[in-house]
Amino acid sequence: MSKYTIGVDYGTQSGRAVLVNIENGEILASSVHSYPYGVIDEKLPGTDIKLEHDWALQNPDDYIEVLEKTIPSILSQTGVDVNDIIGLGIDFTACTMMPVTEDGRVLCQLEEFKTNPHAWIKLWKHHAAQDEADKVNAIASERGEEFLKRYGGKISSEWLIPKIWQILDEAPEIYEKAHIFMEATDWVTMQLTGNLVRNSCTAGYKAIWHKQKGFPEPAYFKALDPALENLVEEKLKGEIKPIGTKAGTLTEAMATKLGLNTDVWVSVGNVDAHVSAPAVNVVDPGKMLMIMGTSTCDILLGEEEKIVDGMCGVVEDGAVAGYYAFEAGQSAVGDIFEWFIINCVPSHYVEDAKKRDISIHQLLEEKASQLKPGQSGLLALDWWNGNRSVLVDTNLTGLFLGMTLSTKPEEMYRALIEATAFGKRIIIEGFREAGVPVNELYACGGLPEKNKMLMQIYSDVTNMEIKLSASDQTPALGAAMFGAVAAGSENGGYDSIVEAAKHMARLKDESYKPIKENAEVYNQLYNEYKKLHDYFGRGENNVMKRLKKIKAESI
């Protein structure tokens, strides 16, 4: 009899669940549920309390609702016997963190703290801890802290320690009240199993934890703030377990609520990007996966721990046991295109798309596809949400160059796509220069499914073939694969993620290959992009930061 697992993927705007046959990776059913509260970035729900610039929060109730809505839905879509469902895995955006009480509630779930923004979940793209991140880096550099090199020389404001420190700085009462600080993926896993287990992936990439060395010493945290000296011992309690291992089985209450059995094994939590790698058979060194959506995350496997300028981190066993997984990424990709659609497209384009019953993205792709590389005369810097790699600076902003009175929307749209492709090439070249080979490119996520022009541009700009995931739910499939590993062969699953990938990973037959003449033009444009990248991003002209400062002072 076939065995099945469930994968639940928590994204920025919604969560989705899939039911997967572990013999062949076939997704039998899927269900998506949008978060009722979405991204909270203007004011706290149910109040008039406005959030400051660069804040991004979420409501933990939304995460539980995803489970309650999607899992019964996928069960109802098939005739699968629940007795044959052996495992469940989840993945999450990261670092998405929260202050948690001793009984497992997020502080914003308590009436007394609902009006305090710091009691809520800080989403991955909460960038308001940049001041703390700057100090985390400066003090680490002054002290010669070894860990800084593993993260490309900079800890991001998106990560755990800056966000915790921001809470201490701005809401010490929340810091004191928090029994522990947790990643969302670990918190949801705890809701499922009743067990407090932290996963090695988010700990390694987002919390400055090392498999061999652990967290930084208390002396470093004391140097940040005396109140943080015992942060690890007091607020980061909980066993750290490798991805793919067992967090526990479903509690009776949760099993009843979801329509499953209590003997379903739940894998420790994982990150949406890293969980995707095995789902497209990225289980060998030299293979790089681009997870392309609102932002992008890049996962690259290597055989040695190398120091790479501006990478997000390198973690042993970070995606596949036995290898080092390097992470890099771009803070906005799809978000930039969506911004353009909302703010920069004239009404007659929108009307034309409606008449033809196509989306505005399809219309612009159609028009932009008729342009040759370089034909628009435009060049852009893709920093609409700051720069994650390789500059690691959320205070950088976007740039358009070359516009004239004859510039058209489709030219701007294409230039933005090209800018994100140039940003990707910067990342790839950074790895290669550090001695980490990038031999093969893979892609998954919403963008490869939606925009063929975009993928061809990426292939032309990088001058590499790009292989595609066969699943439109790659992270959820990956989570289901880790659920199969958590169940283990004794329960009908697999004993390693490499073994699971042999059976469950899925790739399309088609791929994108670079077009020689396009690649040659893009080489010229990339050289110009790189000059702008270094001029505005490496301190020669900090006009972007000065403009942000003027803006903040004028509000």
KOLKOLVO-487833 format. One line per 8 residues: number of its first residue (from 1); their letters; for each residue x, z, y of C-alpha. Coordinates in steps of 0.2 Angstrom, whole numbers, plus 2048, in hexadecimal, padded with zeros to 3 digits. Example, Ala and Ser with C-alpha at 12.3 -4.5 7.8 and 13.67 -1.06 7.14 Angstrom:
KOLKOLVO-487833
1> as> 83E,827,7EA | 844,824,7FB
end
This chain:
KOLKOLVO-487833
1> mskytigv> 800,800,800 | 806,7FC,812 | 80B,80A,81D | 808,80B,830 | 80E,813,83F | 808,815,851 | 813,812,861 | 80D,818,872
9> dygtqsgr> 816,811,881 | 814,81A,892 | 817,80F,8A0 | 816,811,8B3 | 804,80C,8B5 | 7FD,80E,8A3 | 7FF,813,891 | 7FD,808,882
17> avlvnien> 7FC,80C,86F | 7FF,800,861 | 7FC,801,84E | 80A,7F9,844 | 80D,7F4,832 | 81E,7FA,82E | 821,7ED,821 | 822,7DF,82D
25> geilassv> 820,7E6,83F | 80F,7DE,841 | 805,7E6,84F | 7F3,7E8,848 | 7EB,7EF,857 | 7EF,7F4,869 | 7E7,7FD,877 | 7EB,800,889
33> hsypygvi> 7E5,80D,895 | 7E9,80D,8A7 | 7ED,81E,8AF | 7DE,824,8B8 | 7E9,82C,8C6 | 7F6,81E,8C5 | 806,821,8CF | 803,82E,8DC
41> deklpgtd> 80D,829,8EB | 802,82C,8FA | 7F9,83C,8F9 | 7F5,849,8EC | 7E5,847,8E2 | 7D6,850,8E9 | 7DF,855,8F9 | 7E4,84E,90A
49> iklehdwa> 7F6,853,906 | 801,844,90A | 811,840,900 | 821,83C,909 | 82A,82C,908 | 832,828,8F7 | 827,834,8ED | 81F,82E,8DD
57> lqnpddyi> 815,83A,8D2 | 809,83A,8C3 | 7FC,844,8BB | 7FF,84B,8A9 | 7ED,84A,8A5 | 7EF,837,8A5 | 7FB,838,897 | 7F0,842,88C
65> evlektip> 7E2,836,890 | 7EC,827,88A | 7EE,82F,879 | 7DB,834,878 | 7D6,822,87D | 7E2,816,875 | 7E5,81E,864 | 7D3,81F,85F
73> silsqtgv> 7D1,80D,866 | 7DE,806,85B | 7D8,80F,84B | 7C6,808,84E | 7CD,7F6,850 | 7D3,7F6,83E | 7CE,7FB,82D | 7DF,805,82A
81> dvndiigl> 7DD,815,820 | 7E4,823,82B | 7EC,82A,81B | 7F8,81B,81C | 7FD,81F,82E | 80E,829,82C | 816,82A,83C | 814,829,84F
89> gidftact> 821,827,85D | 820,827,870 | 82A,820,87E | 82A,823,891 | 830,81E,8A1 | 83F,829,8A6 | 844,834,8AF | 832,839,8B0
97> mmpvtedg> 832,84C,8B1 | 828,85B,8B4 | 828,86E,8B6 | 820,876,8A7 | 819,888,8A4 | 81D,892,894 | 80D,88D,88C | 810,87B,88F
105> rvlcqlee> 806,876,89E | 80D,86C,8AD | 80C,877,8BD | 800,86B,8C5 | 7F3,86F,8B8 | 7F2,881,8BE | 7E6,883,8CD | 7F2,88D,8D7
113> fktnphaw> 7FF,87E,8D8 | 7F4,86F,8D9 | 7F8,86D,8EC | 80B,86E,8EA | 812,85D,8E7 | 821,864,8DE | 815,86B,8D0 | 811,859,8CB
121> iklwkhha> 81A,84D,8C0 | 828,843,8C9 | 827,831,8C2 | 837,828,8BF | 836,81F,8CF | 835,82F,8DA | 844,82C,8E5 | 841,83B,8F1
129> aqdeadkv> 84F,844,8E9 | 85D,838,8F0 | 864,846,8FB | 866,851,8EC | 86D,842,8E2 | 87A,83F,8F0 | 880,851,8EF | 880,851,8DC
137> naiaserg> 88C,843,8DC | 897,849,8EB | 899,85A,8E3 | 89D,853,8D2 | 8AA,847,8DA | 8B2,856,8E3 | 8B3,860,8D3 | 8B9,851,8C9
145> eeflkryg> 8AB,853,8BD | 8AE,848,8AE | 89C,844,8AB | 89A,83A,8BB | 8A4,82B,8B3 | 898,829,8A5 | 88A,825,8B1 | 894,818,8BB
153> gkissewl> 899,824,8C8 | 888,829,8CE | 879,834,8C9 | 869,82C,8CE | 85C,834,8D8 | 850,82F,8CB | 858,83B,8BE | 854,84C,8B9
161> ipkiwqil> 861,857,8C2 | 85E,850,8D4 | 84B,852,8D1 | 84D,864,8CB | 858,868,8DA | 84B,860,8E6 | 83E,86C,8DF | 84A,87B,8E1
169> deapeiye> 84E,875,8F3 | 83C,871,8F9 | 831,87C,8EE | 83B,88B,8E7 | 82B,893,8E1 | 828,884,8D5 | 83A,885,8CF | 837,898,8CB
177> kahifmea> 826,896,8C3 | 82C,888,8B8 | 830,88E,8A6 | 839,87E,8A3 | 83B,86C,8A9 | 837,85E,89D | 837,84C,89C | 825,845,89A
185> tdwvtmql> 82A,83D,889 | 82F,84E,882 | 81F,856,88A | 813,84A,882 | 81D,84C,871 | 81A,85F,873 | 808,85C,876 | 807,853,866
193> tgnlvrns> 811,85E,85B | 811,86F,863 | 824,86F,862 | 830,86F,871 | 83D,862,86D | 848,858,879 | 84E,847,875 | 860,842,876
201> ctagykai> 85C,832,87F | 855,838,88F | 860,847,88E | 86F,83C,88D | 86A,82F,89A | 860,839,8A7 | 866,84B,8A5 | 879,84A,8A4
209> whkqkgfp> 87A,850,892 | 887,84A,886 | 886,84A,873 | 898,852,872 | 899,85C,882 | 887,861,886 | 881,864,898 | 88E,867,8A6
217> epayfkal> 895,878,8A8 | 88B,886,8B1 | 899,886,8BE | 894,874,8C3 | 882,879,8C6 | 887,888,8CF | 891,87D,8DB | 881,874,8DE
225> dpalenlv> 877,883,8E2 | 87A,895,8DB | 868,895,8D6 | 86C,887,8CA | 87A,88F,8C1 | 870,893,8B1 | 865,884,8B2 | 869,87E,8A1
233> eeklkgei> 866,88F,898 | 857,894,8A2 | 84D,884,8A6 | 853,876,89A | 850,880,88A | 84B,877,87A | 855,86F,86B | 85C,85D,86F
241> kpigtkag> 859,852,860 | 85E,840,85D | 851,832,85F | 849,82D,84F | 849,83F,848 | 83A,849,845 | 832,853,853 | 824,859,847
249> tlteamat> 813,855,841 | 803,854,84B | 7FB,864,84F | 7EA,866,847 | 7E1,866,858 | 7EA,856,85D | 7E7,84D,84C | 7D5,851,84D
257> klglntdv> 7D4,84B,85F | 7DD,83A,85B | 7D5,837,84A | 7E5,839,840 | 7EC,844,832 | 7F7,853,835 | 804,84C,82A | 808,83E,836
265> wvsvgnvd> 81B,840,83B | 81F,83F,84E | 830,839,854 | 839,841,862 | 835,839,872 | 83E,829,879 | 841,81F,888 | 837,80F,88A
273> ahvsapav> 846,804,88C | 851,80B,87E | 843,80C,872 | 841,7F9,874 | 852,7F4,86F | 84F,7F5,85C | 83E,7EC,85E | 848,7DC,862
281> nvvdpgkm> 856,7DF,856 | 862,7E5,863 | 86B,7F0,856 | 87D,7E9,858 | 88B,7EA,865 | 88B,7DC,872 | 878,7DA,873 | 870,7DE,883
289> lmimgtst> 85D,7E0,885 | 854,7DE,896 | 844,7E7,897 | 83B,7DE,8A5 | 82C,7E4,8AE | 829,7ED,8BE | 83B,7F2,8BD | 848,7ED,8B0
297> cdillgee> 853,7F7,8A5 | 861,7F0,89B | 867,7F7,88B | 878,7F1,884 | 880,7F8,874 | 893,7FA,872 | 89F,802,866 | 8A9,80D,873
305> ekivdgmc> 8A5,818,881 | 8AA,80E,890 | 8A9,812,8A3 | 89F,805,8AC | 89D,805,8BF | 88B,808,8C4 | 884,809,8B3 | 875,816,8B0
313> gvvedgav> 87E,81E,8A1 | 886,81C,890 | 880,827,882 | 885,828,870 | 877,824,865 | 86D,820,874 | 863,812,86D | 86A,80F,85B
321> agyyafea> 873,81C,851 | 886,818,84F | 888,80F,860 | 88A,813,872 | 87B,80C,87C | 87F,808,88E | 870,807,89B | 86F,7FE,8AB
329> gqsavgdi> 860,7F8,8B5 | 857,7F2,8C4 | 84B,7FD,8CE | 83F,7EF,8D2 | 83C,7DE,8CB | 829,7DB,8C7 | 825,7E7,8D5 | 82E,7DB,8E1
337> fewfiinc> 824,7CC,8DC | 814,7D7,8DD | 818,7DD,8EE | 81B,7CA,8F3 | 80A,7C5,8EC | 801,7D3,8F5 | 809,7D2,906 | 810,7C0,908
345> vpshyved> 805,7B3,901 | 7F9,7AA,90D | 7E7,7AA,909 | 7E6,797,906 | 7F2,79A,8F7 | 7E6,7A7,8F0 | 7D7,79C,8F2 | 7E0,78E,8EA
353> akkrdisi> 7E4,799,8DB | 7D2,79F,8DA | 7CB,78E,8DA | 7D7,789,8CC | 7D3,799,8C2 | 7E5,79E,8C1 | 7EF,7AD,8C8 | 7F8,7AC,8D8
361> hqlleeka> 808,7B0,8CD | 804,7A0,8C3 | 801,796,8D3 | 812,79B,8DA | 81B,799,8CA | 814,787,8C9 | 819,783,8DB | 82A,78C,8DA
369> sqlkpgqs> 82E,783,8C9 | 82F,772,8D3 | 83D,779,8DD | 84F,776,8D8 | 85C,784,8D9 | 862,786,8EB | 854,77A,8F2 | 84C,788,8FC
377> gllaldww> 85B,78D,905 | 857,79F,902 | 860,7AE,8FC | 85A,7C0,8F9 | 860,7D1,8F4 | 854,7D9,8E8 | 855,7EB,8EE | 842,7ED,8F2
385> ngnrsvlv> 843,7FE,8E9 | 855,802,8EB | 863,7FD,8DF | 865,805,8CE | 874,7FC,8C8 | 882,7FA,8CC | 881,802,8DD | 876,810,8D8
393> dtnltglf> 86E,812,8EA | 85B,814,8ED | 85E,813,900 | 862,800,8FF | 854,7F4,904 | 850,7E2,901 | 856,7D3,90B | 851,7C1,90D
401> lgmtlstk> 85D,7B4,914 | 85B,7A2,919 | 849,7A2,91E | 843,795,92B | 832,790,933 | 830,784,924 | 833,791,916 | 824,791,90A
409> peemyral> 81E,7A0,8FF | 823,798,8EF | 835,796,8F5 | 835,7A9,8F9 | 82D,7AD,8E9 | 83B,7A3,8DF | 848,7AB,8EA | 842,7BC,8E5
417> ieatafgk> 843,7B8,8D3 | 854,7B0,8D5 | 85A,7C0,8DE | 855,7CB,8CF | 85E,7BF,8C4 | 86E,7C0,8CE | 86C,7D3,8CE | 86C,7D2,8BB
425> riiiegfr> 87C,7C8,8BB | 884,7D5,8C5 | 880,7E1,8B7 | 886,7D6,8A9 | 896,7D2,8B2 | 899,7E5,8B5 | 898,7E8,8A3 | 8A4,7DA,89E
433> eagvpvne> 8B1,7E0,8AB | 8B0,7F1,8A4 | 8B4,7EA,892 | 8A2,7EB,88B | 89E,7DA,884 | 88D,7D2,888 | 88C,7C4,87B | 879,7C2,879
441> lyacgglp> 86A,7C5,884 | 859,7CA,87F | 849,7CD,889 | 838,7D6,887 | 82B,7DD,893 | 81D,7D6,89D | 827,7C9,8A7 | 82E,7BF,899
449> eknkmlmq> 81C,7BD,893 | 816,7B7,8A4 | 822,7AD,8AD | 82C,79F,8A4 | 835,799,8B4 | 83C,7AB,8B7 | 843,7AB,8A5 | 84B,79A,8A8
457> iysdvtnm> 853,7A0,8B8 | 85A,7AF,8B0 | 862,7A4,8A2 | 869,798,8AF | 870,7A6,8BB | 878,7B0,8AC | 87D,7A0,8A3 | 877,7A8,893
465> eiklsasd> 869,7A4,886 | 85B,7B1,886 | 852,7B6,877 | 840,7BD,878 | 837,7CB,870 | 828,7C4,865 | 81E,7D3,86A | 815,7D6,87B
473> qtpalgaa> 816,7E8,878 | 828,7EA,873 | 82B,7FD,879 | 81B,802,86F | 821,7F9,860 | 832,801,862 | 82A,812,863 | 820,80E,853
481> mfgavaag> 830,80A,84B | 838,81A,84F | 828,822,848 | 82C,81A,838 | 83D,821,838 | 836,832,83C | 82B,831,82D | 83A,82C,822
489> senggyds> 83B,823,811 | 833,832,808 | 823,82F,812 | 824,81C,810 | 82E,819,820 | 840,815,824 | 850,820,824 | 858,817,833
497> iveaakhm> 853,80C,842 | 85E,7FE,83C | 855,7FE,82B | 844,7FE,835 | 84A,7F0,840 | 84E,7E5,831 | 83B,7E5,82D | 832,7E8,83D
505> arlkdesy> 83C,7E0,84B | 834,7D0,852 | 83C,7C2,85C | 834,7B1,862 | 83B,7A1,85B | 83C,79A,86D | 84A,79F,879 | 850,79A,88A
513> kpikenae> 861,791,88C | 86A,78E,89C | 869,77D,8A4 | 87A,777,8A9 | 877,770,8BA | 86C,77F,8BF | 879,78B,8B9 | 886,782,8C4
521> vynqlyne> 87B,784,8D4 | 877,796,8D0 | 88A,79A,8CF | 88B,795,8E1 | 87C,79F,8E6 | 882,7AE,8DC | 893,7AE,8E5 | 889,7AF,8F5
529> ykklhdyf> 87E,7BD,8EE | 88D,7C7,8E9 | 894,7C6,8FA | 884,7CD,902 | 882,7DA,8F3 | 893,7E1,8F7 | 892,7E0,90A | 881,7E9,90B
537> grgennvm> 883,7F3,8FC | 895,7FA,8FC | 895,802,90D | 89C,7F4,918 | 88B,7F3,921 | 87F,801,91F | 872,7F9,92A | 865,7FC,91C
545> krlkkika> 867,80E,91C | 868,80F,92F | 857,806,930 | 84F,812,923 | 855,821,92D | 84E,819,93D | 83E,816,934 | 83D,828,92D
553> esi> 840,82F,93F | 833,825,946 | 825,82B,93B
end
